[in-house]
């Protein structure tokens, strides 16, 4: 919170791999020269952005959400 998501993404050379609504799948280098996927999302209950790590196999926002939610079904609506 003190640093801010935008600054973290800038410092880690974030690349947007996929975007859907208020979700972005970012590829970040956390210091080991590998691009790792992170899901950036807006928390609607408190209005702040946050980033969560995803399984390395995630290539899209939908795959990251499915991994995060523990299912393989496509969400009917991204909220």
Secondary structure, 3 states (H helix, E strand, C coil): CCCCHHHHHHHCCCEEEEEECCEEEEEEECCCCCEEEEEEEEECCCCEEEEEECCCCCCCHHHHHHHHHCCCCCCCCCC
